[in-house]
């Protein structure tokens, strides 16, 4: 049941997401556009882009990296299904970029600057609808949308005040939960990840979701 005060916001999100699912602005992207639930939340999680499996399964963070990320959040009180129901999930790009050019497989292509720019309008609309108080960017590409990221060690494990689509809010970055990356499983990344999760758990916006 949606609280009455949230009903207009949820309706705005539903209309927004219906339009987003129809987006075909980027010829090199592989639709469909992947969106999370239309959650009226003070917390926004910002991913990078869907992988090849998310299109089949129809929701963000639906494969191996997602399982790792949801384990992180379960440690601070929100297991996967509760997180999906209480945190708004956005992304830098909403369609699967495909494999790197010239390769049939072996990772995902990094979205181009023009693709990121076109998709940023969808993110800006979500920020305007939700006015979130906490942003959790996951991975270097997502983090770079709100702050310089020369080194993950310089940004993970701290709370930052940032601007996103003209809106000022707090940001607590997480590394990408890729199984290929060892950063979050070795020092100092492992310790900085733990620190970041503690900061998220202690943030008033996230704490308001735990009940």
C-alpha positions as CSV (number, residue, x, y, z in Angstrom):
1,X,0.0,0.0,0.0
2,X,1.4,3.4,-1.0
3,X,1.0,6.1,1.7
4,X,-1.3,8.8,0.4
5,X,1.4,11.5,0.5
6,X,3.6,9.3,-1.8
7,X,0.9,8.5,-4.3
8,X,1.5,11.5,-6.7
9,X,5.2,10.9,-6.6
10,X,4.8,7.2,-7.3
11,X,2.4,8.0,-10.2
12,X,5.0,10.5,-11.6
13,X,7.6,7.7,-11.4
14,X,5.4,5.2,-13.1
15,X,4.7,7.7,-16.0
16,X,8.4,8.4,-16.2
17,X,9.4,4.8,-16.3
18,X,6.8,4.0,-18.9
19,X,8.4,6.6,-21.2
20,X,11.9,5.4,-20.3
21,X,11.1,1.8,-21.3
22,X,10.2,3.1,-24.8
23,X,13.5,5.0,-25.2
24,X,15.5,4.1,-28.4
25,X,17.8,7.2,-28.7
26,X,21.1,5.3,-28.8
27,X,21.5,3.1,-31.8
28,X,24.5,1.1,-30.4
29,X,22.7,0.2,-27.2
30,X,20.8,-3.0,-26.7
31,X,17.3,-2.4,-25.4
32,X,15.1,-2.9,-23.4
33,X,15.8,-0.1,-20.9
34,X,16.0,-1.6,-17.4
35,X,14.4,0.1,-14.5
36,X,13.9,-0.7,-10.9
37,X,10.6,-0.5,-8.9
38,X,8.9,3.0,-8.8
39,X,10.0,3.4,-5.1
40,X,9.3,6.8,-3.4
41,X,12.6,6.8,-1.6
42,X,15.0,9.3,0.0
43,X,17.9,7.1,-1.2
44,X,19.0,6.6,-4.8
45,X,21.3,3.9,-5.9
46,X,23.2,4.7,-9.1
47,X,24.6,1.8,-11.1
48,X,26.6,1.9,-14.3
49,X,24.6,0.1,-17.0
50,X,22.8,-3.2,-17.2
51,X,24.7,-6.3,-18.1
52,X,23.7,-8.9,-20.7
53,X,21.5,-10.8,-18.3
54,X,19.5,-7.9,-16.9
55,X,17.6,-7.5,-20.1
56,X,16.4,-11.1,-20.0
57,X,15.5,-10.9,-16.3
58,X,14.0,-7.4,-16.4
59,X,15.5,-5.8,-13.4
60,X,18.8,-4.1,-12.4
61,X,21.6,-5.9,-10.6
62,X,20.0,-9.3,-11.5
63,X,23.2,-11.3,-12.0
64,X,26.5,-12.2,-10.3
65,X,27.6,-8.7,-9.4
66,X,24.2,-7.9,-8.0
67,X,24.4,-10.9,-5.7
68,X,27.6,-9.6,-4.2
69,X,26.2,-6.1,-3.8
70,X,23.0,-7.3,-2.1
71,X,25.1,-9.3,0.3
72,X,26.8,-6.0,1.2
73,X,23.5,-4.3,1.9
74,X,22.2,-7.3,3.9
75,X,25.0,-6.7,6.3
76,X,23.5,-3.3,7.1
77,X,19.9,-4.3,7.4
78,X,18.4,-4.4,3.9
79,X,18.5,-7.8,2.1
80,X,17.8,-7.9,-1.6
81,X,14.0,-7.8,-1.8
82,X,13.7,-5.2,0.9
83,X,16.3,-3.1,-0.8
84,X,14.5,-3.3,-4.1
85,X,11.3,-2.2,-2.4
86,X,12.8,0.7,-0.4
87,X,15.7,2.2,-2.5
88,X,15.2,3.7,-6.0
89,X,17.6,2.1,-8.5
90,X,18.9,4.2,-11.3
91,X,21.8,3.9,-13.6
92,X,24.1,6.1,-15.7
93,X,22.8,4.2,-18.8
94,X,19.7,2.1,-18.8
95,X,20.3,-0.3,-21.8
96,X,23.0,-3.0,-22.2
97,X,25.9,-1.4,-24.0
98,X,26.9,-4.7,-25.6
99,X,30.4,-6.3,-25.6
100,X,33.5,-4.2,-26.4
101,X,33.7,-3.3,-30.0
102,X,35.3,-6.0,-32.1
103,X,34.7,-8.7,-29.4
104,X,31.8,-11.1,-29.3
105,X,32.2,-11.5,-25.6
106,X,34.5,-10.7,-22.7
107,X,33.0,-7.9,-20.7
108,X,30.7,-5.0,-21.4
109,X,31.5,-1.9,-23.5
110,X,31.9,1.3,-21.6
111,X,29.1,3.7,-22.8
112,X,30.2,6.6,-24.9
113,X,30.1,10.2,-23.8
114,X,27.1,10.9,-26.1
115,X,25.2,7.9,-24.7
116,X,25.8,9.0,-21.2
117,X,24.7,12.5,-22.0
118,X,21.4,11.4,-23.6
119,X,20.6,9.0,-20.7
120,X,21.4,11.7,-18.2
121,X,18.1,13.4,-19.0
122,X,16.2,10.4,-17.5
123,X,18.3,10.5,-14.4
124,X,17.7,14.3,-14.0
125,X,14.0,13.7,-14.2
126,X,14.2,11.1,-11.5
127,X,16.2,13.4,-9.2
128,X,13.5,16.1,-9.8
129,X,10.7,13.8,-8.9
130,X,12.3,12.2,-5.8
131,X,14.7,14.9,-4.5
132,X,16.8,12.2,-2.8
133,X,18.9,12.9,0.3
134,X,21.4,10.2,-0.2
135,X,23.1,9.0,-3.4
136,X,24.9,5.6,-3.5
137,X,27.0,5.5,-6.7
138,X,28.3,2.0,-7.4
139,X,31.4,1.7,-9.6
140,X,33.8,4.2,-11.1
141,X,31.6,5.3,-14.0
142,X,28.7,6.1,-11.6
143,X,30.9,7.8,-9.1
144,X,32.4,10.0,-11.9
145,X,29.0,11.5,-12.6
146,X,29.2,13.4,-9.3
147,X,32.9,13.7,-8.4
148,X,36.4,13.2,-9.8
149,X,37.6,9.7,-9.2
150,X,41.3,9.3,-10.0
151,X,41.5,6.6,-7.4
152,X,38.7,4.6,-5.7
153,X,40.7,4.8,-2.4
154,X,40.3,8.6,-2.4
155,X,36.5,8.5,-2.7
156,X,35.2,5.2,-1.1
157,X,34.9,5.2,2.6
158,X,33.9,8.9,2.9
159,X,30.7,10.9,2.8
160,X,30.7,13.6,0.1
161,X,28.4,16.6,-0.5
162,X,27.6,16.6,-4.3
163,X,25.3,18.1,-6.9
164,X,23.4,15.8,-9.3
165,X,21.1,17.3,-11.9
166,X,21.1,20.6,-10.0
167,X,20.2,19.0,-6.7
168,X,22.5,19.0,-3.7
169,X,22.7,15.8,-1.6
170,X,25.1,13.5,0.2
171,X,26.9,10.7,-1.6
172,X,28.6,7.6,-0.3
173,X,30.3,5.7,-3.0
174,X,30.8,1.9,-3.3
175,X,33.1,0.0,-5.6
176,X,31.7,-2.1,-8.4
177,X,30.9,-5.6,-7.0
178,X,32.3,-7.3,-10.1
179,X,33.7,-10.8,-9.6
180,X,36.6,-9.8,-11.9
181,X,37.7,-7.0,-9.6
182,X,39.8,-7.8,-6.6
183,X,39.6,-4.2,-5.2
184,X,36.8,-4.8,-2.8
185,X,38.3,-8.1,-1.6
186,X,41.9,-6.9,-0.8
187,X,43.3,-4.1,1.4
188,X,42.7,-1.2,1.5
189,X,39.6,-1.7,-0.6
190,X,38.0,-4.3,1.8
191,X,38.4,-1.9,4.8
192,X,37.2,1.1,2.8
193,X,34.1,-0.9,1.7
194,X,33.3,-1.7,5.3
195,X,33.7,2.0,6.2
196,X,31.4,3.0,3.4
197,X,28.7,0.5,4.4
198,X,28.9,1.8,8.0
199,X,28.5,5.4,6.7
200,X,25.4,4.3,4.7
201,X,23.9,2.5,7.6
202,X,24.4,5.6,9.8
203,X,23.0,8.1,7.3
204,X,19.6,9.4,8.4
205,X,18.0,8.8,4.9
206,X,19.0,5.1,4.9
207,X,18.3,4.6,8.5
208,X,14.7,5.8,7.9
209,X,14.2,2.8,5.6
210,X,15.0,0.2,8.3
211,X,11.9,-0.9,10.2
